[in-house]
């Protein structure tokens, strides 16, 4: 089908399809996923990885594609409004290994993964878990990377699949934007990577940051990136419409 063909087109940045899926998944998790550590009646801990997206055919096919390559299950929830990918079997260590080889870049996922690593083999240490959860930001400060990791290109496509926005306007003032709570440095990375001239702006009285560009020269850089590191879901459809209009 057209939807599945949107997934398989691309050279995957020189990676095998399976390896590309691993890194793309990390970027998608950084944007739209959660690493959950829950407790059952305060008796033992339960772990799971979750990605929750708007239920569209493209998003569903993307999550099925990822599940075939890295594991997990895909299902429709909330009266068919959302599609989720879930892995809650801690014995499926491929997911755990992926996050070790290709660590998430957002501070939020850093702390979620930190808790999972600490208690994955000690699921009955409930009291210590609550203490760690409440003090994780002060006890384990997040240190941002000073440079792009080697897997950044693929990670970025997964992250944009989750957080990027391709805006098409009637006045032809089209734009690409991306927003982030905290972690301003990630938007600075994206600004530098795509040679975006706009500044990263902070919403007043918040830790919410926005990067937006209207320049066609930047759109060329973005197009070059996605020709090498393709999007895989609904965002690819909006991107293809966007690039078709902005390249005219």
N, C-alpha and C positions, 0 to 999 in steps of 0.2 A: 504494500500500500504506500501512498504518498507519505503518510505519517512515519512509517518505519524507514522509508528511504531517506527522510530527513535526518535520521539517526546515523545511518551507515555511511553517508557521504562525508569524506574528510580523510586526511592522512594521519590524524591523531598525534601530531607533533613528533613523529618518529617512534612513539610508543606502540606496543602491542595493544589491541583493543582492551584486553583484560587490565593491563597496567594503566591505560588511559582512564578506564572506568574507576579504578581505585582512587586516583588523584582527583578526578572530577567529583567523585563522591565526597571527598574531604572538603572541597570548595562549596559544594551544595549543602553539606552539613553545617559548615561555618555560617552560611546564610540562612537556611530554612530548617535546619535540623536541631535535634536536642539529644544529649546523652543523659539519660535519666537514671537516677539512683533512688529508688523508692523503697519503702519498708512495708512488710506485711504484718499488720497488728503489732508492730514494734518487736517482732520475733526474729526476722531475718531480712536481709536486703535483697532487692530485685533490681536487675540492670537491664536496660534496653536502649538501643539506638533508634531514633525515629526521624523521618523526614515527612513533613505534611505540606501538600501543595493543593492548589485549586484543581478540582477534578476536570481535566480536559483530556482528550484522546492523546494529545502529544505528551502531556505530563505522565499519563498512565503508561504509555509505551516506553518513555524514558526510564521510569522506575522499574518496569519489568526488565528492560535491557540491562540496567545496573544489577538487578537481582540475579539475573542469569550469569553475570560475570563475577559478582562478589558475594552472593548469598543474600539472605533476607526474604521477606514476604511482602507482597503488595495487596492492598485491599481498599475498597471504597467505604467511606464512613459518612456520618452526619447527613443522612438523606441524600447521598450521592453528591454532596457539595465538595468533598475533599477526597483526595487519593493519598494514601500513606504508604511509605516503605518502613518496615519494622524488622529489627533483629533483636530478639530477647533471649536467645540461647547463648549463654556465656561460654558454652563449649565450642561455639563457632568462632575459633580464634582468628580466622582470616580478617574479621573486622577489627579485632584488637591489634593485629599485626599491622594492618594498613595505617592505623592512627599512630603507630610507633615509627613506621618508616616515613610516612608523610604527615607530620604533625599539623593539627589545625593552626590557623594563624590568628584567629580572634581570641581576645582575652576570655570571653564567655566560654568558648569551647575548651580553652586551656584549663579552666577551673573545673568544668564538668568532667573532663577526661582525667584530671588529677584525682578527683574523688573516686572515679571508677577504678583507676589503677590501684589506689590504696586499699580498697575494700573488696576487690573482686575475688580474692582468695580468703577473705575473712568476713563472710556474709552475716555472721551472728554478732558482730561487734557493734551493736546498735548505738550504745551510749557514746562511744568514741566517734562514730560516724556523725552524729548530730553536733558534737563539739567541733569537729573538723569542718562541717558544712557551714556553721555559723561564723567561723573564724578564718575561712579559707583565703580571703582577700588580704588579711594582715599577716598570716603565717606564711603564705606562699605567694609573694608578689610576682606579678606577671612582668617578664622582661621582653620587650618587643625586639624583634630581629633588626639588625642594622643594615641588612641587605636582603635582596630577594632570595628565597630558597631555590634550589635547582629545579624544582617542580612547579615553579610559580605560574608559568604560562597556562598549564592545564588546570591548576587550582583556580586561576582567575576566571576561566570560562565557567567552571562550576559555580563560583561565587556570583558571577554576573547572571547566570541562569536563575539564581535565587534573588539577587538584590538589584540587578540592573534594570533600567527603564529606557526604552526607545520610544520617544514621544513624537507622534506625527500630528502636525497642526495645519489647519486650513490656510493660514497665512504663510505656509512654507517655512516657518521658523522652527524647524525640526531640531530635536536635541537628544543627546544621550546623557543620562544622569544616574548617579548611584548614591545611596544614603547609608548611614551607619550610626548606630548608637555607640558612643565611646570610640576607642580605636581609631582616632583621627589619622594615625600613621598609615593605616591601610588605604585610605583615600589618597594620601600623599603618594604612596607607592603607585597607585593606579594613574594618578596625574602625571607622574614622571614616566611611567611605562608607555603611556599613549601620547606623551608630549602634549598634554592638555595645558593651554595657557591660562585658563580660569583658575581662580583660587578655591581652596576648600573653605566653605563657609560654615559657620556655626550658628544654629538657631538660637535666638536670644534666650538666656536663662535656662539653657538645656545643655546636655552633652551629646546633642544630635548634630551630625555633620553631613553636608551635602556637597557633591561635586557635579557640576553640569557644564556641558560644552555644546556650542552651536556651530563650531567651525568644520567646514567640509574637509579641510586638510587633516583634522583629527579623525574624521569618519573614515578616511583612507587608511589610517593606522589601525583603527579598530577592525576594519574589513580584512586587512592583512593578517591580523591576529587570528580572527575566527576562521580564515581559510586554512590555517594550520592547526588551531585548537578549537574544533567545532562545538557549538552549543548542541544540546541533545533533546530539549523539551519544548514547551510552549514558547519560551523566550526566543528560540530559533525562528519560529514563525513570525513573531513581531519584528525580529531583527531583519529577516529577509525582506519584509515589506518596507522597512525603514531604509535599508541600504539601496533598494530599488528606486525609491523616491529621491534620496540624497545624492545618488550618483548620476542623476539626469542632468 
